[in-house]
Amino acid sequence: MLFVLFSAKTNAQSITLILNDPDKQSPTNVRVKPGGEVVTTIDSRAELATVHVIAKEGNYFLVNSYSTCSSDEMQLKQPGYIHYSVLGIFISNYANIAIPVYASSNKSGPLEKLKISDVFVNVLDYKNDMYYVFYKKLNKKFWVESKYLCNAACTNCN
């Protein structure tokens, strides 16, 4: 409630993603570097949190702050990395129409049209106002325009 285009750290424009860790036994680890030592944790077990992403490196996103529904934005003591598998966004297609999804961020002809709405997808990348996402239920990766997405953890995006 993220992936392959960059091998080096990317300082593209910042985005907000939803932290939706399926492990409800412990808080989410924030690491000093991708796969590195844990420097802090973010607890989203009781309520979803949003994280402010400032860069991407491999399968990890660099975050510098987070907030929950009941708290204001909290700055991390130092930016840290969170794995893509616990970060994402909602496809918010309230018109319930078949939306175009693409093979690349340049929108060179839709890959296909999917009739999906109100589902959580993991974000793999962001470019040109498009998100590269992984939809687990269909086992599909595709690019989708941001106008079909919602990154609000505490409200809907009607």
C-alpha distance (Angstrom), angle and dihedral (degrees) to the residues before:
residue distance angle dihedral
M1 . . .
L2 13.87 . .
F3 3.84 167.5 .
V4 3.80 167.3 96.5
L5 3.77 115.9 23.7
F6 3.78 98.4 84.6
S7 3.77 126.7 51.2
A8 3.79 94.1 174.0
K9 3.78 129.1 49.5
T10 3.78 110.3 -72.9
N11 3.77 122.2 -153.4
A12 3.77 96.6 -165.4
Q13 3.75 119.4 148.3
S14 3.78 115.1 -55.1
I15 3.79 123.6 -103.3
T16 3.79 138.0 -172.9
L17 3.80 119.4 -122.9
I18 3.78 133.7 -178.2
L19 3.80 118.3 -111.3
N20 3.80 105.6 -138.2
D21 3.80 106.8 166.1
P22 3.82 111.3 -178.1
D23 3.84 90.1 -155.4
K24 3.80 101.8 90.5
Q25 3.83 92.8 174.9
S26 3.81 96.3 78.7
P27 3.81 142.2 9.8
T28 3.81 121.8 -88.2
N29 3.79 117.0 -90.3
V30 3.79 121.0 -120.3
R31 3.80 111.2 -160.7
V32 3.80 134.3 -153.4
K33 3.85 89.2 -130.8
P34 3.82 134.0 -1.7
G35 3.80 106.4 -61.7
G36 3.80 89.9 -3.2
E37 3.77 136.9 122.0
V38 3.82 118.0 -42.4
V39 3.82 110.2 -110.6
T40 3.80 98.5 176.6
T41 3.80 142.8 -20.6
I42 3.78 136.2 -125.6
D43 3.79 116.8 -144.0
S44 3.80 112.1 -143.7
R45 3.80 96.5 152.2
A46 3.82 96.6 108.1
E47 3.80 97.0 37.4
L48 3.77 137.0 2.9
A49 3.77 118.0 -92.4
T50 3.78 132.1 -155.6
V51 3.78 121.9 -140.5
H52 3.79 129.1 -155.2
V53 3.82 108.4 -128.5
I54 3.80 117.5 -154.3
A55 3.82 101.6 171.2
K56 3.79 145.0 -3.9
E57 3.78 131.6 -131.7
G58 3.79 119.3 -178.7
N59 3.81 108.5 -54.9
Y60 3.81 93.3 -14.5
F61 3.79 134.0 85.0
L62 3.80 122.1 -147.9
V63 3.81 111.0 -132.0
N64 3.79 129.7 -173.1
S65 3.82 103.1 -178.3
Y66 3.79 144.4 11.0
S67 3.79 141.5 -168.3
T68 3.79 137.9 -165.1
C69 3.79 130.1 -151.4
S70 3.79 90.8 -95.7
S71 3.81 98.9 40.3
D72 3.76 139.9 59.3
E73 3.79 122.0 -119.0
M74 3.80 112.5 -62.6
Q75 3.79 119.9 -157.0
L76 3.80 116.9 -138.0
K77 3.83 114.7 -125.5
Q78 3.79 86.0 -121.0
P79 3.81 129.7 2.9
G80 3.78 113.2 -96.4
Y81 3.79 142.1 -175.0
I82 3.80 128.3 -103.3
H83 3.82 123.3 -172.0
Y84 3.81 116.3 -111.0
S85 3.82 92.9 -124.1
V86 3.82 91.5 78.3
L87 3.82 97.5 40.6
G88 3.77 128.0 78.4
I89 3.74 152.6 115.6
F90 3.81 138.7 -112.8
I91 3.78 122.9 -104.6
S92 3.78 98.8 -131.2
N93 3.77 106.2 -168.3
Y94 3.80 100.6 155.6
A95 3.80 92.1 165.4
N96 3.81 84.4 65.4
I97 3.81 92.4 -139.6
A98 3.78 128.6 142.6
I99 3.80 104.0 -90.4
P100 3.80 123.7 -153.4
V101 3.78 117.7 -111.5
Y102 3.77 123.2 -168.9
A103 3.80 141.4 -147.9
S104 3.82 91.5 -136.9
S105 3.80 140.1 19.4
N106 3.80 92.9 -108.5
K107 3.84 92.0 72.9
S108 3.79 94.3 -127.7
G109 3.79 95.8 172.3
P110 3.80 121.3 -40.8
L111 3.78 116.5 -79.7
E112 3.79 86.7 -145.2
K113 3.80 141.2 -46.5
L114 3.79 120.0 -100.6
K115 3.78 127.1 -164.3
I116 3.79 98.5 -144.8
S117 3.77 131.6 136.3
D118 3.78 140.2 169.7
V119 3.81 94.4 15.8
F120 3.78 129.2 134.4
V121 3.80 116.9 -123.7
N122 3.78 129.3 -176.3
V123 3.79 113.9 -117.0
L124 3.77 116.6 -130.1
D125 3.79 100.9 173.0
Y126 3.80 145.4 -13.4
K127 3.81 128.3 -141.7
N128 3.82 138.3 146.3
D129 3.83 93.5 3.6
M130 3.81 88.4 -55.6
Y131 3.80 130.1 112.5
Y132 3.79 125.4 -145.5
V133 3.80 104.8 -143.5
F134 3.78 142.3 179.0
Y135 3.79 116.9 -140.3
K136 3.83 105.2 -161.3
K137 3.81 96.9 -165.3
L138 3.83 91.8 60.3
N139 3.83 94.4 28.4
K140 3.83 88.5 -129.4
K141 3.79 134.1 140.7
F142 3.79 118.2 -158.9
W143 3.80 145.6 144.4
V144 3.80 117.6 -106.2
E145 3.81 132.1 -177.0
S146 3.80 115.5 -104.8
K147 3.82 91.3 -124.0
Y148 3.82 87.6 75.8
L149 3.80 93.9 51.6
C150 3.79 137.5 83.9
N151 3.80 124.4 -161.6
A152 3.81 96.1 -178.7
A153 3.80 111.0 119.5
C154 3.81 96.5 -175.8
T155 3.81 104.1 39.6
N156 3.76 137.6 26.1
C157 3.78 121.8 -104.3
N158 3.79 100.8 -125.2
